[in-house]
Amino acid sequence: VGHLRSTIIGDTLSNLLSFSGHDVLRLNHVGDWGTQFGMLVEHLRDEFPQALSKETSKDVELGDLVTLYKAAKKRFDADDDFKVRSREGVVKLQAGDKEALAAWESLCAASRVEYQKIYDVLNIVGLNERGESFYNPYLLNVIEELEEQGLAVESEGATAVFLD
């Protein structure tokens, strides 16, 4: 419901601004990388291993994504090993691991089919996907620039920017 709410608000504002003569870029942040995707990828690794290969992932019928998510979330809450694997799965995804990316792409494709049904009913058109994954290839240069400027520092094993 949260994504739908922000999509409706964004579409309304985009329509208003377009009507007022502004050029509007309608961005849709589908496929953001976070613990939920690590959790889903690891669940697919165990339950739908064919989803981890780019060659076979298109043939996988994931079924109801809500049911898939609930099953993965239940495991995440109950199984500490699965929780660790899920968090490590996000790191693999961000690092470009082929299996993790294939599973993630399967999940995004299945999500798009479901979202589109809602978008069609609401007449939401012209969306451009630009989730956080879109920016991954640009991050290294940004981090290097921030470090060169003395703005990014290492803190507790991570690169961080502190705004004092």
Secondary structure, 3 states (H helix, E strand, C coil): CHHHHHHHHHHHHHHHHHHCCCCCCCEECCCCCCHHHHHHHHHHHHHCHHHHCHHHHCCCCCCCHHHHHHHHHHHHHHCHHHHHHHHHHHHHHHHCCHHHHHHHHHHHHHHHHHHHHHHHHHCCCCCEECCHHHHHHHHHHHHHHHHHCCCEEEECCEEEECCC
